[in-house]
Amino acid sequence: MGGEQSQMIKRGYTVQKETAEGGTEKVVLAKCALDGKDYIIKIINTKNVESVKKERINEEVTILVDTDHPFLTQYKEAFEDEHRDLHIVMEYCEGDLSKKIADLKKTPKEADRRLSEDEILNWFTLICLALKDLHDKEILHRDIKPQV
C-alpha cells in the first residue's frame, strides 16, 4: 500500500488522517479539493489477495454502486493505483451514536445523561428503514455492531 498517495492526489484527495488498519486494508479520512468535502477511503492491497477474496471485493463495490438511500453512507468512486491497491471512496458521516452516548455519560446532571424515548425511536427507525432498503434489494449487511 505504498503508492496510494500519488493516485489519490491526482484525483484531488489529501489524506487528513489514518483511521484504521489491519491485514490487507487501511482506512483514511481524506479531503477532496474538487468539492471541499471529507471522505472515508478504504484502501485494499489486492496484489496478493486470493481470487475468491477479489471476487468478494468486486461484489462489495457493485453493491455500493447500486445502493442509494438517504440513511446509508453514499459511495463516491473506486479506483486502483499503480500498485494495484483498490481505493473505495465513501461519504464521510460525522457524528457517532456511541460518541453521543459516551458524551451523555459525562454530563453532570443524571437527568441529562439519557437519550429521550423520541430520540431513541428516531435513531432506531432510521436504522430500520436503511436495513429494510438493503433487505428489499436482497442485500445482507454483515457489519452491524451494537457498540457503546
Backbone torsions as a table, in degrees:
resi	resn	phi	psi	omega
1	MET	NA	46.1	-175.7
2	GLY	-93.9	-25.8	-171.1
3	GLY	-100.4	11.1	-173.0
4	GLU	-65.4	-29.7	-175.9
5	GLN	-59.6	-47.0	-174.8
6	SER	-62.5	-44.8	179.9
7	GLN	-68.3	-37.2	178.7
8	MET	-66.5	-41.8	179.4
9	ILE	-63.4	-42.4	178.0
10	LYS	-58.3	-32.3	-179.1
11	ARG	-91.4	2.4	174.7
12	GLY	94.3	8.3	-177.8
13	TYR	-97.0	137.0	173.5
14	THR	-121.2	124.1	-178.8
15	VAL	-68.4	127.5	176.5
16	GLN	-90.9	-45.4	178.2
17	LYS	-165.8	155.7	174.1
18	GLU	-86.8	131.7	-177.7
19	THR	-104.5	-25.0	179.8
20	ALA	-162.1	154.9	175.9
21	GLU	-153.5	145.4	177.2
22	GLY	-178.1	135.2	177.1
23	GLY	57.0	-116.3	-177.9
24	THR	-100.3	9.5	-175.8
25	GLU	-128.2	152.1	165.8
26	LYS	-144.4	157.3	-177.9
27	VAL	-125.6	132.2	179.8
28	VAL	-127.2	153.0	170.4
29	LEU	-96.0	128.2	-177.7
30	ALA	-134.3	151.3	175.4
31	LYS	-104.1	138.6	178.6
32	CYS	-98.9	121.5	-180.0
33	ALA	-68.4	-24.1	-176.6
34	LEU	-71.4	-36.9	-179.3
35	ASP	-124.1	-3.4	178.3
36	GLY	75.5	5.2	-177.2
37	LYS	-92.3	157.5	173.6
38	ASP	-90.3	144.2	178.1
39	TYR	-136.1	153.5	170.5
40	ILE	-97.3	130.7	178.9
41	ILE	-120.4	119.1	176.1
42	LYS	-92.1	120.7	-177.5
43	ILE	-109.7	120.8	-175.6
44	ILE	-118.1	122.2	176.0
45	ASN	-78.5	106.9	-176.2
46	THR	-98.6	-1.1	-175.0
47	LYS	-58.7	-45.1	-176.2
48	ASN	-109.3	22.1	-177.4
49	VAL	-89.7	139.0	178.6
50	GLU	-61.7	153.6	-177.3
51	SER	-61.4	-32.8	178.8
52	VAL	-63.5	-44.1	179.8
53	LYS	-68.6	-36.1	177.0
54	LYS	-60.8	-41.4	177.5
55	GLU	-61.1	-42.7	179.6
56	ARG	-63.4	-40.5	178.4
57	ILE	-63.8	-44.4	178.6
58	ASN	-63.6	-37.5	176.0
59	GLU	-63.1	-41.3	178.7
60	GLU	-59.5	-45.1	179.7
61	VAL	-63.4	-43.1	178.9
62	THR	-59.9	-43.3	178.3
63	ILE	-63.0	-44.3	180.0
64	LEU	-61.2	-41.4	179.1
65	VAL	-60.7	-40.2	-176.1
66	ASP	-84.8	-6.1	-176.6
67	THR	-96.2	119.6	179.7
68	ASP	-142.0	105.2	-179.4
69	HIS	-149.7	140.5	-176.3
70	PRO	-63.1	-18.7	-178.5
71	PHE	-105.0	13.1	175.6
72	LEU	-119.0	144.8	176.4
73	THR	-63.2	141.3	-173.0
74	GLN	-95.0	139.9	175.0
75	TYR	-76.8	138.3	176.1
76	LYS	-107.3	-53.9	-179.2
77	GLU	-167.6	169.1	173.5
78	ALA	-139.2	144.2	178.4
79	PHE	-154.7	158.0	176.8
80	GLU	-107.5	145.0	175.0
81	ASP	-97.0	-177.2	-176.6
82	GLU	-66.3	-14.4	178.0
83	HIS	-98.9	10.2	-179.0
84	ARG	67.0	22.6	171.6
85	ASP	-80.3	130.1	178.6
86	LEU	-89.6	133.1	178.3
87	HIS	-113.5	121.3	176.3
88	ILE	-110.6	116.5	-175.2
89	VAL	-100.3	124.6	-178.2
90	MET	-127.1	153.6	174.4
91	GLU	-55.5	141.3	176.2
92	TYR	-94.7	123.7	178.8
93	CYS	-104.1	110.8	177.6
94	GLU	-77.0	152.7	-179.5
95	GLY	95.6	156.2	-172.9
96	ASP	-163.6	126.7	-178.9
97	LEU	-61.1	-39.8	179.7
98	SER	-62.8	-39.2	179.3
99	LYS	-66.6	-41.2	179.3
100	LYS	-60.8	-43.2	179.1
101	ILE	-66.2	-42.6	178.4
102	ALA	-61.8	-41.2	178.5
103	ASP	-65.2	-37.4	178.4
104	LEU	-62.8	-36.7	-179.6
105	LYS	-64.1	-23.0	-179.4
106	LYS	-85.9	-9.4	-178.0
107	THR	-65.7	132.3	-176.4
108	PRO	-60.8	-44.5	-177.5
109	LYS	-82.5	127.7	-178.1
110	GLU	-58.2	-38.9	-178.2
111	ALA	-63.5	-25.1	-179.2
112	ASP	-90.6	1.9	-175.3
113	ARG	-87.8	7.9	-176.2
114	ARG	-123.4	152.6	168.5
115	LEU	-79.7	144.6	177.2
116	SER	-71.6	161.0	177.8
117	GLU	-59.6	-37.3	179.0
118	ASP	-63.7	-41.3	178.0
119	GLU	-63.6	-44.5	179.9
120	ILE	-62.1	-46.6	179.8
121	LEU	-61.6	-39.8	179.2
122	ASN	-63.5	-49.7	178.8
123	TRP	-58.6	-46.8	-178.0
124	PHE	-61.5	-42.5	179.4
125	THR	-62.5	-44.3	179.8
126	LEU	-62.2	-42.4	178.4
127	ILE	-63.2	-45.7	-179.6
128	CYS	-63.7	-39.1	178.6
129	LEU	-64.5	-40.5	178.0
130	ALA	-65.1	-44.8	178.9
131	LEU	-64.6	-39.1	178.1
132	LYS	-61.0	-42.1	178.7
133	ASP	-60.3	-43.9	177.8
134	LEU	-63.2	-46.8	-178.3
135	HIS	-64.0	-36.1	176.7
136	ASP	-61.7	-27.9	178.0
137	LYS	-93.6	9.7	-179.2
138	GLU	60.3	39.4	176.4
139	ILE	-110.7	129.4	177.5
140	LEU	-102.8	121.5	177.3
141	HIS	-80.9	120.3	-174.2
142	ARG	-105.4	17.2	-175.0
143	ASP	-136.9	39.0	177.2
144	ILE	-91.4	125.2	-175.9
145	LYS	-124.0	124.4	174.7
146	PRO	-81.2	82.3	-177.0
147	GLN	-104.8	148.4	172.6
148	VAL	-139.1	NA	NA
